[in-house]
Amino acid sequence: MIVVTVKMNARPAKRQELLQTIRELTEVKCKEKGFIGSHLYMDAENKNVFTLIEEWKTRADVDSYTRSDYFSVLRGAMKLLTESSEIEFSMGGKPYENTYC
């Protein structure tokens, strides 16, 4: 499994536009080969800071996605709608333990 972590600090005036873009792209990603799922987190202290965590089955699936027009849209949104952003790719393992309360 490959984990993609996208950290974004939205421009306050562009926060809703960034969230809408992420929602629309998530709908598209659900149809992409190898996409497992994603979680979007908002920072507890700053409502403009978000972390998007995506899970993909293989590196080839991620590579295909990063060459897609949809990924270009995400990169463009990150440039226009955020004050700062970064993307990290890492090898993930199987979840060791999940706890939900």
C-alpha positions, -999 to +999 in steps of 0.1 A: +000+000+000+012+035-008+001+064+015+000+099+000-001+127+025-011+162+013-007+191+038-023+224+029-026+258+046-055+273+027-057+310+020-085+322+043-105+337+015-101+305-006-108+279+020-142+269+007-130+267-029-101+244-018-125+222+001-149+220-029-120+211-052-109+183-028-144+169-026-148+169-064-115+152-069-123+126-043-154+116-062-132+111-093-105+092-074-130+067-062-132+055-098-094+053-103-077+019-104-060+011-071-076+039-050-085+025-016-097+056+002-089+089+018-094+110+049-094+148+052-085+162+085-088+199+097-063+211+122-079+216+157-062+250+162-063+265+127-094+259+105-074+267+074-049+239+078-058+205+063-042+171+059-055+148+032-044+112+035-049+088+006-043+051+003-034+034-029-029-003-037+004+000-056+031+025-066+020+020-103-015+031-093-001+063-077+021+069-107-008+066-130-028+091-109+000+116-106+002+117-144-035+124-147-053+156-154-070+153-120-037+154-102-028+185-123-060+201-110-050+193-074-015+208-079-030+239-095-055+243-066-026+239-042-007+267-059-036+291-062-056+284-031-030+277-004-003+297+014+018+266+016+015+229+008+034+197+005+029+162-008+046+131+007+046+096-006+054+067+016+051+029+017+024+019+041+018-014+057-014-030+067-032-013+096-019-028+129-049-017+149-079+006+144-097+022+173-130+040+168-149+056+197 
